[in-house]
Amino acid sequence: MTAEIIDGKAFAATVREKVAAHVTRLKDENGITPGLAVVLVGEDPASQVYVRSKGKQTVECGMNSYEHKLDAKTSEADLLALIDTLNADPAVHGILVQLPLPGHLNEDLVINSIDPAKDVDGFHISNVGLLGTGQKSMVPCTPLGCLMMLRDHHGSLSGLNAVVVGRSNIVGKPMAQLLLGDSCTVTIAHSRTKDLPDVVRRADIVVAAVGRPEMVPGDWIKDGATVIDVGINRIPAPEKGEGKMKLVGDVDFASASQVAGAITPVPGGVGPMTIACLLANTLTACCRANGLVEPEGLTA
């Protein structure tokens, strides 16, 4: 068996098209333009790339993009004051503080200072609690993207056995909650799980989000299972030349793709969906703030 490749890049483009079409309708029918504010503290190179990409795609979808770039030595008080200003700004519907923050800043405090209704990352403790109890919330972007792709591939997820490998607050735990919400039977596995290979082999759906390069080999995968690989790991690529690097996932793609029914590649799988879902979340937040019907298919 050779797995069907779930093309996250193409799917993300479709999501962005839906967002852009809905933004156009909001402008034409209601005179409203969704706005996303992104706050970057410091000059982390990877974070700078992410912020540029987010700003570019926000504008391409017809939304307003507000970028706030702060010095790495910015005080916690000044950062919280900026967030308070954005919370109160009716033109800003989504707020994202780019992580990681410099070490002198308390990430939990900063995240939880964002208005939960504008928390388009879905990290605020209120949104975590709402998601965990099956109520309407802002949903973390990466798990939301995974859910969208799974729904598109399977249709109904009801009754399927899902294993999430990884228990992070950003991906593993919210992913499990979303799968439960779609009536999967869910196991959260991790490095301490006994007989981990056997646990994974029972799954119809495997979501790998553990942050270890190619940790999940093909012989852990049930024949025909759907594999969503969230991992993005940079490892040496001697075949490309001395000092060269390449990106791989948490799943050994070469072996897993011979067993799985469908699989996401790395790169080009889950990654592009994260920013697409950030835009979808901003649109959803805007609609909720204005008492308008939420866009269908763009949230959990």
Secondary structure per residue as TSV (DSSP state, phi and psi in degrees):
chain	resnum	aa	ss	phi	psi
A	1	M	-	360.0	136.8
A	2	T	-	-116.5	126.0
A	3	A	-	-68.4	148.2
A	4	E	E	-69.9	135.1
A	5	I	E	-88.6	122.6
A	6	I	-	-86.1	108.3
A	7	D	-	-83.8	94.9
A	8	G	H	-66.2	-31.9
A	9	K	H	-64.4	-46.0
A	10	A	H	-67.4	-40.0
A	11	F	H	-65.4	-40.5
A	12	A	H	-62.3	-37.8
A	13	A	H	-62.4	-38.5
A	14	T	H	-65.1	-41.9
A	15	V	H	-62.3	-44.5
A	16	R	H	-62.4	-37.1
A	17	E	H	-63.6	-41.9
A	18	K	H	-64.1	-42.0
A	19	V	H	-61.9	-47.7
A	20	A	H	-60.9	-40.8
A	21	A	H	-64.5	-39.6
A	22	H	H	-71.3	-36.6
A	23	V	H	-61.9	-41.6
A	24	T	H	-60.5	-42.8
A	25	R	H	-64.7	-40.2
A	26	L	H	-59.7	-41.7
A	27	K	H	-67.1	-47.0
A	28	D	H	-69.9	-41.2
A	29	E	H	-93.8	-25.9
A	30	N	H	-126.0	-7.5
A	31	G	-	66.5	28.2
A	32	I	-	-115.7	135.8
A	33	T	-	-119.4	117.6
A	34	P	-	-59.5	144.0
A	35	G	E	-128.8	133.7
A	36	L	E	-116.8	124.8
A	37	A	E	-105.6	126.5
A	38	V	E	-116.2	129.6
A	39	V	E	-111.8	122.6
A	40	L	E	-117.0	122.4
A	41	V	E	-108.7	118.1
A	42	G	S	93.3	-171.3
A	43	E	-	-128.3	38.1
A	44	D	-	-58.7	123.2
A	45	P	H	-57.9	-44.4
A	46	A	H	-63.7	-41.4
A	47	S	H	-64.2	-38.2
A	48	Q	H	-61.7	-40.8
A	49	V	H	-63.3	-46.6
A	50	Y	H	-59.9	-44.7
A	51	V	H	-65.4	-41.5
A	52	R	H	-60.4	-44.1
A	53	S	H	-64.4	-42.6
A	54	K	H	-62.2	-44.8
A	55	G	H	-62.1	-43.2
A	56	K	H	-62.6	-47.4
A	57	Q	H	-71.6	-30.5
A	58	T	H	-61.1	-48.0
A	59	V	H	-65.9	-40.0
A	60	E	H	-61.9	-28.8
A	61	C	T	-85.8	2.5
A	62	G	T	88.4	7.7
A	63	M	-	-90.0	165.6
A	64	N	E	-86.1	134.3
A	65	S	E	-114.7	126.0
A	66	Y	E	-120.3	112.6
A	67	E	E	-107.2	132.1
A	68	H	E	-123.1	108.1
A	69	K	E	-105.1	117.7
A	70	L	E	-112.7	152.7
A	71	D	-	-63.5	148.0
A	72	A	T	-59.7	-23.5
A	73	K	T	-93.3	9.0
A	74	T	-	-54.4	134.7
A	75	S	-	-74.8	158.1
A	76	E	H	-61.5	-39.1
A	77	A	H	-61.6	-42.1
A	78	D	H	-68.2	-39.5
A	79	L	H	-64.7	-44.2
A	80	L	H	-64.7	-34.2
A	81	A	H	-65.6	-40.2
A	82	L	H	-62.5	-44.6
A	83	I	H	-62.4	-39.5
A	84	D	H	-59.5	-41.1
A	85	T	H	-63.8	-43.4
A	86	L	H	-67.9	-37.5
A	87	N	H	-57.4	-37.0
A	88	A	H	-87.7	-7.8
A	89	D	-	-85.6	113.2
A	90	P	T	-67.6	-16.5
A	91	A	T	-80.1	-14.2
A	92	V	-	-101.6	117.0
A	93	H	-	-103.2	-22.4
A	94	G	E	-133.2	138.7
A	95	I	E	-125.7	130.3
A	96	L	E	-131.3	122.2
A	97	V	E	-99.2	115.7
A	98	Q	-	-67.0	127.8
A	99	L	S	-103.0	152.9
A	100	P	S	-79.9	156.9
A	101	L	-	-94.2	157.3
A	102	P	-	-54.3	151.3
A	103	G	T	-59.3	-24.3
A	104	H	T	-81.7	-2.8
A	105	L	S	-105.5	137.9
A	106	N	-	-85.9	106.2
A	107	E	H	-60.9	-43.2
A	108	D	H	-61.7	-44.1
A	109	L	H	-61.6	-43.5
A	110	V	H	-65.5	-48.1
A	111	I	H	-61.0	-42.1
A	112	N	T	-78.9	-1.3
A	113	S	T	-88.9	-11.6
A	114	I	S	-75.7	138.1
A	115	D	-	-55.4	121.7
A	116	P	G	-53.8	-31.5
A	117	A	G	-70.8	-19.1
A	118	K	G	-107.0	3.6
A	119	D	B	-79.9	78.6
A	120	V	T	-73.4	-8.5
A	121	D	T	-81.3	-20.9
A	122	G	-	72.4	24.8
A	123	F	-	-97.7	-14.6
A	124	H	S	-59.9	142.5
A	125	I	H	-58.5	-31.7
A	126	S	H	-65.9	-41.9
A	127	N	H	-68.8	-35.6
A	128	V	H	-59.9	-45.5
A	129	G	H	-66.5	-41.2
A	130	L	H	-63.2	-44.4
A	131	L	H	-62.3	-42.4
A	132	G	H	-66.5	-22.9
A	133	T	T	-106.3	12.7
A	134	G	T	74.4	21.8
A	135	Q	-	-100.6	166.9
A	136	K	-	-63.6	129.1
A	137	S	-	-148.4	174.5
A	138	M	-	-86.9	130.3
A	139	V	-	-105.0	133.2
A	140	P	-	-51.8	138.8
A	141	C	H	-64.9	-45.2
A	142	T	H	-65.4	-49.4
A	143	P	H	-60.2	-36.8
A	144	L	H	-61.7	-42.2
A	145	G	H	-62.4	-41.3
A	146	C	H	-61.2	-43.9
A	147	L	H	-62.7	-42.8
A	148	M	H	-59.0	-43.9
A	149	M	H	-67.7	-38.1
A	150	L	H	-65.8	-43.5
A	151	R	H	-61.8	-41.7
A	152	D	H	-63.8	-38.9
A	153	H	H	-76.3	-43.1
A	154	H	H	-96.5	-23.5
A	155	G	S	80.3	-105.5
A	156	S	-	-85.3	138.5
A	157	L	-	-101.0	-0.7
A	158	S	T	-57.2	126.4
A	159	G	T	86.0	-6.9
A	160	L	-	-75.4	149.8
A	161	N	E	-92.5	116.6
A	162	A	E	-117.0	137.3
A	163	V	E	-119.8	125.4
A	164	V	E	-103.7	117.6
A	165	V	E	-95.8	105.8
A	166	G	-	126.4	137.8
A	167	R	-	-126.1	31.7
A	168	S	-	-70.0	156.5
A	169	N	T	-70.9	-23.4
A	170	I	T	-84.2	-37.1
A	171	V	T	-124.8	-58.6
A	172	G	H	-57.8	-54.4
A	173	K	H	-66.1	-49.3
A	174	P	H	-64.8	-31.4
A	175	M	H	-61.6	-43.1
A	176	A	H	-62.6	-40.8
A	177	Q	H	-64.3	-40.2
A	178	L	H	-66.5	-40.1
A	179	L	H	-66.3	-39.4
A	180	L	H	-59.8	-40.2
A	181	G	H	-63.0	-26.4
A	182	D	T	-96.6	18.2
A	183	S	T	67.4	30.5
A	184	C	-	-79.3	159.0
A	185	T	E	-93.8	118.3
A	186	V	E	-116.9	134.2
A	187	T	E	-119.0	129.9
A	188	I	E	-97.4	114.9
A	189	A	E	-107.9	162.3
A	190	H	-	-161.8	-171.6
A	191	S	T	-64.2	-22.4
A	192	R	T	-94.4	-0.6
A	193	T	-	-66.2	128.7
A	194	K	T	-73.5	140.6
A	195	D	T	53.0	47.5
A	196	L	H	-54.6	-43.7
A	197	P	H	-57.6	-41.8
A	198	D	H	-67.7	-35.6
A	199	V	H	-63.0	-46.0
A	200	V	H	-66.4	-37.0
A	201	R	H	-63.5	-18.9
A	202	R	T	-84.2	-5.5
A	203	A	-	-88.6	137.0
A	204	D	S	-78.6	-28.9
A	205	I	E	-128.7	128.0
A	206	V	E	-119.0	122.5
A	207	V	E	-112.2	112.5
A	208	A	E	-98.7	115.7
A	209	A	-	-144.6	56.6
A	210	V	S	-110.0	-15.3
A	211	G	-	77.2	27.0
A	212	R	-	-122.7	122.7
A	213	P	T	-56.3	123.5
A	214	E	T	51.5	37.3
A	215	M	-	-67.8	-34.1
A	216	V	B	-97.8	107.8
A	217	P	-	-84.8	169.2
A	218	G	G	-61.4	-30.9
A	219	D	G	-77.4	1.2
A	220	W	G	-90.3	-11.2
A	221	I	S	-96.7	131.5
A	222	K	-	-67.9	141.5
A	223	D	T	-55.4	125.0
A	224	G	T	84.9	1.0
A	225	A	-	-68.2	157.2
A	226	T	E	-96.8	127.8
A	227	V	E	-116.4	121.2
A	228	I	E	-109.7	113.0
A	229	D	E	-102.1	106.1
A	230	V	-	-85.5	-18.5
A	231	G	-	-65.1	141.1
A	232	I	-	-133.3	101.1
A	233	N	E	-122.4	135.2
A	234	R	E	-99.2	121.1
A	235	I	E	-131.3	160.0
A	236	P	E	-59.8	144.0
A	237	A	-	-128.1	75.5
A	238	P	G	-58.6	-25.5
A	239	E	G	-66.8	-18.2
A	240	K	G	-93.8	-7.5
A	241	G	-	123.5	163.0
A	242	E	T	-61.5	131.2
A	243	G	T	80.6	-1.2
A	244	K	-	-80.1	152.3
A	245	M	E	-125.4	162.4
A	246	K	E	-143.3	161.0
A	247	L	E	-97.5	133.5
A	248	V	E	-135.1	162.5
A	249	G	-	-92.8	-166.1
A	250	D	S	-85.5	-8.4
A	251	V	B	-110.2	140.5
A	252	D	-	-74.9	96.6
A	253	F	H	-59.5	-41.8
A	254	A	H	-58.2	-46.0
A	255	S	H	-82.4	-38.1
A	256	A	H	-66.6	-35.0
A	257	S	T	-68.8	-13.4
A	258	Q	T	-86.3	-9.6
A	259	V	T	-117.5	-42.0
A	260	A	-	-65.8	157.2
A	261	G	S	-81.8	-32.0
A	262	A	E	-153.8	148.9
A	263	I	E	-153.9	146.9
A	264	T	-	-91.1	138.1
A	265	P	-	-84.3	166.3
A	266	V	S	-134.4	119.0
A	267	P	S	-78.9	178.9
A	268	G	S	94.7	9.7
A	269	G	S	-110.2	-101.0
A	270	V	S	-69.5	-35.4
A	271	G	H	-48.1	-54.8
A	272	P	H	-62.1	-23.6
A	273	M	H	-72.3	-23.6
A	274	T	H	-63.9	-48.6
A	275	I	H	-70.0	-37.2
A	276	A	H	-58.7	-40.4
A	277	C	H	-74.7	-27.8
A	278	L	H	-61.2	-42.9
A	279	L	H	-65.9	-41.5
A	280	A	H	-62.0	-41.4
A	281	N	H	-64.1	-39.1
A	282	T	H	-63.4	-42.4
A	283	L	H	-62.1	-45.2
A	284	T	H	-60.2	-45.1
A	285	A	H	-61.1	-39.3
A	286	C	H	-64.2	-45.5
A	287	C	H	-62.6	-43.0
A	288	R	H	-64.4	-40.6
A	289	A	H	-63.8	-28.1
A	290	N	T	-106.1	10.8
A	291	G	T	65.5	30.3
A	292	L	-	-103.6	159.7
A	293	V	-	-63.8	132.5
A	294	E	-	-72.3	148.2
A	295	P	-	-64.2	132.0
A	296	E	T	-72.8	137.0
A	297	G	T	81.3	5.6
A	298	L	S	-112.5	8.8
A	299	T	-	-147.4	176.5
A	300	A	-	-76.0	360.0
